[in-house]
């Protein structure tokens, strides 16, 4: 598709792909779910990267870039506090993937979900180390009504006491989530393309 349409973003196209893979995605779809450019560049943590955030690949919307951004976000989202954004941004810059998609990917961890996720990770690490699952995992103090900065000391005390099983489990869980997220986005993207082009074909056929 050689021309752009009003109100849409044209995505990247490689001559190696089939013709149906060059398509237009509505801007509203991405604006609804992805953080805005201004909210990212004005973030007090991300602002530290300065001119590194200006590379066009960090904002370009295509299948590989968005899938890679989500994968990095899912992986670094397991890091507590602002470090998840800093590490995620560093990896997004390194691999030149979509930065807003990375930020979106980190949202799966928050003060409500971090404790059960870490318990799952601890058990994964325990199994990997041959210790079996641990039913009675130490619980941290309540975190539901605390912000990241307030909960960091309690979290650090909690998971530092869980040692190697937690560290290994977080790494393994992060890898699994990143791979699953990457291929889920690519698969959903492909399905969207097929559906969109079938609708387009039906419309053209009806018009004829």
Legacy VTK file of the C-alpha trace (Angstrom):
# vtk DataFile Version 3.0
C-alpha trace
ASCII
DATASET POLYDATA
POINTS 208 float
0.000 0.000 0.000
1.897 3.022 -1.269
-0.036 5.879 0.231
-0.990 6.841 3.743
-4.561 7.530 4.760
-5.827 10.319 6.948
-6.000 9.347 10.622
-3.714 6.315 10.302
-0.096 5.309 10.764
1.720 3.404 8.066
3.791 0.541 9.409
7.092 -0.796 8.172
7.156 -3.081 5.148
9.853 -5.454 3.974
9.976 -6.682 0.363
10.552 -10.158 1.762
7.062 -10.277 3.187
3.843 -10.959 1.305
1.952 -8.010 -0.083
-0.822 -8.380 2.479
1.609 -7.606 5.304
1.873 -3.934 4.289
-1.119 -2.399 5.988
-2.427 0.573 7.891
-3.263 0.517 11.586
-5.638 3.110 13.113
-3.896 5.667 15.297
-6.721 5.505 17.822
-5.965 1.841 18.559
-2.424 2.612 19.728
-3.242 5.926 21.372
-5.764 4.098 23.551
-3.247 1.656 25.008
0.285 2.985 24.576
1.726 5.763 26.760
2.101 9.047 24.919
5.406 10.430 23.677
5.237 13.388 26.077
4.495 11.243 29.141
7.608 9.200 28.434
10.148 11.901 27.572
8.956 13.993 30.527
9.218 11.102 32.989
11.802 12.026 35.623
13.514 8.650 35.359
13.495 8.324 31.566
14.568 11.932 31.093
18.026 10.813 32.237
18.531 9.139 28.846
18.322 12.525 27.112
19.032 12.452 23.374
19.086 8.641 23.350
15.285 8.768 23.376
15.158 10.556 20.024
16.015 7.543 17.869
13.096 6.959 15.491
13.046 3.187 16.054
11.985 3.780 19.659
8.718 5.292 18.426
8.158 3.448 15.150
5.116 1.162 15.116
5.726 -2.136 13.422
5.289 -5.743 14.432
8.843 -6.591 15.486
9.389 -3.330 17.351
6.140 -3.474 19.343
6.569 -7.181 20.127
10.134 -6.553 21.281
9.053 -3.641 23.453
6.349 -5.696 25.153
8.807 -8.566 25.712
11.353 -6.283 27.377
8.630 -4.701 29.515
7.390 -8.080 30.708
10.936 -9.090 31.616
12.031 -5.907 33.383
8.608 -5.511 35.004
9.753 -8.084 37.558
12.314 -5.599 38.855
10.727 -3.585 41.683
10.323 0.171 41.633
11.682 2.668 39.101
14.535 0.313 38.211
12.143 -1.616 35.978
11.622 1.460 33.779
15.302 2.391 33.778
16.429 -1.127 32.869
13.624 -1.491 30.334
14.501 1.799 28.660
18.158 0.810 28.487
17.293 -2.484 26.783
14.789 -0.803 24.457
17.467 1.681 23.385
20.005 -1.118 22.968
17.722 -3.288 20.813
15.922 -0.346 19.132
12.391 -1.497 19.977
9.242 0.475 20.710
9.633 2.392 23.968
5.914 2.993 24.742
5.280 -0.749 24.260
8.042 -1.464 26.761
6.437 0.831 29.324
3.064 -0.831 28.722
4.641 -4.247 29.250
5.796 -3.334 32.761
2.245 -2.661 33.928
1.627 -6.308 34.787
3.490 -5.787 38.063
2.210 -3.327 40.663
1.740 -3.193 44.458
-1.272 -5.517 44.164
0.376 -8.213 42.017
4.047 -8.103 42.991
3.740 -10.330 46.085
1.894 -13.267 44.444
4.177 -13.011 41.388
7.270 -13.178 43.597
5.850 -16.161 45.490
5.350 -17.972 42.180
8.894 -17.033 41.138
10.282 -18.271 44.463
8.624 -21.654 43.986
9.887 -21.866 40.400
13.412 -21.200 41.625
13.048 -23.728 44.445
11.964 -26.433 42.005
14.802 -25.554 39.616
17.291 -25.885 42.489
15.837 -29.247 43.488
14.283 -28.032 46.719
10.665 -28.577 45.695
7.857 -26.073 46.201
7.554 -24.211 49.478
4.010 -23.879 50.742
4.814 -21.590 53.673
6.572 -18.676 51.967
7.336 -15.707 54.291
4.888 -12.856 53.717
5.889 -9.184 53.614
3.982 -6.442 55.380
0.830 -5.201 53.544
1.755 -3.214 50.419
-1.583 -2.491 48.781
-1.798 1.158 49.827
1.843 2.084 49.300
3.622 3.596 46.325
6.729 2.034 44.781
9.161 4.258 46.670
7.451 3.583 50.005
7.303 -0.160 49.513
10.879 -0.657 48.288
12.501 -1.058 51.758
9.907 -3.658 52.806
10.211 -5.476 49.494
13.994 -5.488 49.660
13.981 -6.934 53.186
11.468 -9.556 52.068
13.065 -10.832 48.907
16.670 -10.523 50.103
15.733 -13.091 52.733
14.435 -15.440 50.012
17.838 -15.614 48.361
18.868 -17.680 45.367
15.485 -19.402 44.700
13.796 -16.026 44.202
16.572 -14.597 42.021
16.639 -17.668 39.777
12.842 -17.894 39.690
12.462 -14.248 38.682
14.954 -14.691 35.861
13.245 -17.842 34.587
9.757 -16.344 34.882
10.929 -13.182 33.136
12.370 -15.155 30.214
9.178 -17.206 29.830
6.949 -14.127 29.980
9.142 -12.232 27.507
9.104 -15.064 24.963
5.363 -15.636 25.399
4.626 -11.915 25.116
6.797 -11.499 22.033
5.129 -14.273 20.071
1.652 -13.390 21.381
2.007 -9.849 20.005
3.378 -11.078 16.686
0.598 -13.649 16.423
-2.136 -11.144 17.288
-0.607 -8.689 14.816
-0.710 -11.286 12.049
-4.318 -12.179 12.842
-5.232 -8.487 12.692
-3.573 -8.188 9.289
-5.399 -11.200 7.879
-8.771 -10.052 9.210
-8.221 -6.479 7.978
-7.292 -7.597 4.484
-10.165 -10.050 4.268
-12.544 -7.243 5.173
-10.893 -5.043 2.585
-11.224 -7.785 -0.030
-14.912 -8.289 0.793
-15.534 -4.551 0.550
-13.881 -4.384 -2.845
-15.804 -7.419 -4.018
-19.095 -5.910 -2.819
-18.258 -2.633 -4.560
-17.628 -4.450 -7.826
LINES 1 209
208 0 1 2 3 4 5 6 7 8 9 10 11 12 13 14 15 16 17 18 19 20 21 22 23 24 25 26 27 28 29 30 31 32 33 34 35 36 37 38 39 40 41 42 43 44 45 46 47 48 49 50 51 52 53 54 55 56 57 58 59 60 61 62 63 64 65 66 67 68 69 70 71 72 73 74 75 76 77 78 79 80 81 82 83 84 85 86 87 88 89 90 91 92 93 94 95 96 97 98 99 100 101 102 103 104 105 106 107 108 109 110 111 112 113 114 115 116 117 118 119 120 121 122 123 124 125 126 127 128 129 130 131 132 133 134 135 136 137 138 139 140 141 142 143 144 145 146 147 148 149 150 151 152 153 154 155 156 157 158 159 160 161 162 163 164 165 166 167 168 169 170 171 172 173 174 175 176 177 178 179 180 181 182 183 184 185 186 187 188 189 190 191 192 193 194 195 196 197 198 199 200 201 202 203 204 205 206 207
